[in-house]
């Protein structure tokens, strides 16, 4: 996911997230932050953050699905 520069201080490795995808509108998936890029995209003022799904239902998710990710409080 792309995280805005203004929210960079709110992101940490291992942070829990919730994931929603259009294909399963009635479900929420759990995940966690596994990587934070070392540099920013200066044009977009964002940093690339890698989120990995965890827990039940992970096998239902597919690469390329559009997802909405909510960062939980650290």
N, C-alpha and C positions, 0 to 999 in steps of 0.2 A: 504494500500500500504506500501511497505518497502521504507524508505527514507534513503539514505546514510548519514553517520555521517558528511561528509563534507558539506552536504546541510541542516543539522539540523537547523542552524540559519536562514534559508530562509523560515521556516514553522511556521505558527501561527494558532491558533484556529480562525475559521470563515473565513479563507483565501479561496478565490474563486479558483476553478479548472475547467478545461474542461476534459470531459471524452469521449473517443472513444472506440467503441466495434466493433469487426469484423462482427458481425451479421448485423450491420447498418453502413456500411463503409462510406456512404454518409452523415451521421448525426453526430453532436456534441452535447453532453449533458452537462448541467451545474451542478456544485456541490460545496460543501464546506467542509473544514476540520472541523470535529466535535470532534475529540479526538486525543491526542498524548500520546503514552504510556510513563509511567514514567521512564522506563529503556530501555537500548539498548540491542540488540542481539549481544553479544561480538564476537561470531564466524563469523557473517556476517557483523558486523560493521554497522548495520542499526537500525532504530527505526520504530516501527509499528505506522502508521498514519491511522486513520479511516476517510474515505471520504463518504459523503452521497450525492446522486444525488438530485437535486432540479429542479423545473421548468417543462416546457413542455416535454412530452415524457417519464417521469420517469417510467410510468407503463409498457413501452416496455422493460425495463431492467429486467434481472432475476439474482438471486443469482448464483454465479459460472461462470458467463460470464467473459472471459478474457478481461481486459480493459487496455487502455493506458491512464494514467492520467497526465495532465500537470498542474503544480502549477503556478498560476498567481502571478504577483508581488504583495506583500502585500501593 
